[in-house]
Amino acid sequence: MADINLIKRNTAEIVTEDELNRLLKEKKSPVTYCGYEVSGPVHIGTMVAVYKQIDFQRAGLKVKVLLADLHTLLNRKGSEKWVDEMVKYWKDCFKALGLKNAEFIQGTEFEYDKNYIHDVLELGLLTTLKRARRSMQEIARDLEHARVSQMIYPLMQIADMKALNVDIAHGGLEQRKIHMLARELLPEINYKKPVCIHTPLLSSLQGPQEKMSSSKPETMIRVVDEPEKIEEKISRAFCPPEREGNPILQICEYLLFPKLGKIEIRRKEKFGGDVIFNSYPELEKEYLEKRLHAMDLKNAVAENLIEILEPVREKVGGRDIQ
């Protein structure tokens, strides 16, 4: 049986845990998938889902990665030529981050199939325009002036799950509305309800008012950023003496500890000397009780981020991705 604790680690929500437990008992290697619009640079916010997929692999699940080129076009994120270039860039980034044994699939490899189109059209008959629009609230570009293509988008995402033979649909919390629509509609096109696993969204480096986003460079760190840029952005990042909305603590919890297992803080003896934290709760407690200074924490976060992103800079750095 798959490792349930590894599957559940650093998740925001599982719909439902009972269904997940039953699935793991009934199927040796359930299929999980996560789809990505290949728009803009891959950033550390994306890494939360990537690291979760690595957890899934270690737990014994079969991981599929959908590089959603057609969805990217439908959501008005770029030209066909640009999207084709981005597919390779995203795949290279994911592999350099450690997701090497997943099955990478492009949407256009199967989304023009006759049976797939039939499912999309049938889903269109089952879905109101209002429901489709609401499902896109966290995803669509300029939803106030939405195109018809952006209403087709969630129907295709639901049809993807059937086409890819998915047991578990995984994504950030922004995917929740589409996933709940999928659980409602998939039985109507002769497919099971998937278990849905949602991972947290990293807060903007500027504060909790928005999530980290590739469309807003000031909010995020690219996985190919040079060390000096990472140090600069982390030094200026929002880091209040509290947990909620703190991007520096989130980076520790969702990226550094899962990857490294520990964090070492280097500081002068007069400020307490060096200290090693072997778990995130231990570090958080020390910080919230003000025994760990924000600048010492930031220095350690920058140093460790630079380390874990080095393979990506070596493989992918230098490409002109905007």
Phi, psi and omega in degrees: 000142181298156181283100185296324181294322178290323177296320185278344184303134175055039173255151179269332185195143172232124182240100352245162180293324178298317179294322178296314180299319180293318179301316183293332177282328187269336186231133185293311182228079179302151181266125174243146178222155170220133179257143182231126165293131181268063185242123177076179183289144171290132182232177187292339174296323177297330184296336180301313179290321179298314179295328176294322178294326175295320173302315181301316179299314180296331181280349178106010178272157172269123186255126173246135178246118177265112173272098197275074182296317181291321175299320180300318178294315182296331180269013171064043184260352180165172180283165180299317181297315180295318180297320178301319178294322183291328179303312181294318179300314181295317179298316179297320178298313183297318179294320179293333177283351176117356181270074191265334188255012177284162172267114180267129185228134172269142180303319183291353176288337183221350189279359172257003180295144184302315182293325178295312180299322178300316179297317180299316181293322178294320176298325177297326177290335185266351190241132175282156178299322180297319181291319179297318180295317181297325181293341183263005188302325183265000190238321191288147172273129176052057184296336178299330178242047187299143173267160177303324180304326182284343173274336174287329184311305182295328178295319177294320180298323178291317178295329177304318184298321177290315183297327182267003178057050187277136170262325183231123174264125184239144176182175175290169182299340179292344180272358191300316184297319178292319180297320179292325175294323178297317180297328179284320191264332185302321176300337179286342177244032172064045173219154184286159171289128176280150165291139181243125179242122183247133177257155182293162175255134176290137175289155175304147174298341181270355178136173190282003183292343179206165178274163174296135186216138178293338180279352180231090187306329183289346183268349193218171174240124177287149180289349178254007180298144178289155182308318182298322180291319178298313179301318181296314183292320179293321181297330181264359187289150175297128181207074181286166178281050180207162183279315188298125175071016183267105184294332181290315176296322179297320177299319177297312186291315190264343183240306189286311180295317177300326182276316190256335180083345180199163175225129177257129176258122178258125180206161181294155181302323182293344177255014176112351179074177181294148178214143178247129176254127182261002176207153179295314180305324179297315179293314181301316180300315181297321181288314183292334176270011172063031173261359177229120184285146182302320182290324176295320177296314181298318179300318179292320179296315179299314182299316182285325175297316178303319181295311186285342179266356181303316179300328180287317178300320181294320185275322192242339184305147178099343178288142182274080181252123180254000000 
